[in-house]
């Protein structure tokens, strides 16, 4: 595995510039993303911000050994050797900004060990390690992630189930698929205007907005740029959507499949790399064919795709998304301009060529997704891999994809590729946490079971 890259810490000047620009802000959210991409941290006061940048802030590394509900997983705690003491967290460069919805500041954190090395359990550190590996090969990874999500009413319906939100402009409850409806976007304009205002304050490069393929489902795109900043963008964007939605009587939902009969929500990763001169190494050659290095990258990703599915579909609900085959690829396939394949090469200018990884759900951790896709792509380039056969027929040349969540846990747990890309401690920690979640859910007796079996069997 590539040696862990040292932390890139935000300079004090960022804190000083923020304090000067926002003299009335009295509090700042400091946020560390755990294994699941959930923000853990504190709200500090204005006078504490500069010391955060100069001295860091202590938080327990055991935050990475928690399940999605915040409970410690015993097998994950056992992976740790620090005795449960605090580790130092530092601000991530370019992530300090003002939240218009809350009136507070916000900054992302990254963790290091007591010895001053990046914490091996921090997903962002795993991503940065793969980025450092690319840089050592002479490449700068570039990317963007698309974000699909639902807006739901803060109140449940008459039978206690989630329901679509009401449009702020008209008060109408959203209904109908309305895919790419501009009128529906206009009805939602007060909310999305507030979102774009918040994005501007955070220097978050939010771009296109569309009404997606289900009632109350939307998609936002963010500007293509350096991969680390693109992943940070998604973390900040999800928080912006959540905090703004609450002020409008709505909740932003980032489940992969919140409604059984409706479209699932993905988080597609677009990836390319530039050389030292800033030239895209995935650009089409002069003869109009596809770049051999891009095809090798695709081959590398396909090699470990089955083993990586736990990262791409990390919770039980994730697997419901693959039940609907439309635009939710569940096979190890690639192709040009085909939205039914896992790895798509979009049309566009030959010099901007890239591939789109379409498998991850919106519930996946963007840092882990970036780490395993980039790491596998670099493996493919290193080995000079071929991409395999194009289209549905090519899936048969690779190991079958996991049949469900437990199968994905087992495949990931035994994967040497995932262990190499993420590092042994994070690989072991993630597998232990997900196995613990699976056990907890398997022991829960659901209402549906009572309906089906309670007084019948």
Secondary structure, DSSP 8 states (H G I E B T S, - for coil): --------B--HHHHHHHHHH-TT--EEEEEEE-TTS-EEEEEEEGGGHHHHHHH-EEEEGGGGGB-TTS-B-HHHHTT--STT-EEEEEEBTT--EE-TTTSSEEEEEEEE-TTSSB-TT-HHHHHHHHHHHHHHTT-EEEEEE-EEEEEEESS--TTS---B-B-TTT--B--S--TT-HHHHHHTHHHHHHHHHHHHHTT--EEEEEE-SSTTEEEEEE--EEHHHHHHHHHHHHHHHHHHHHTTTEEEE--S-SSTTS---B--EEEEEE-TTS-BTTS--TTS---HHHHHHHHHHHHTHHHHHHHHS-SGGGGGGGGS-TT---S--EEES-TTSSEEE--S-GGG--EEE---BTTS-HHHHHHHHHHHHHHHHHHT------SGGGGGGS----SSHHHHHHHHHT-HHHHHHH-HHHHHHHHHHHHHHHHHHHT---HHHHHHHTTT-
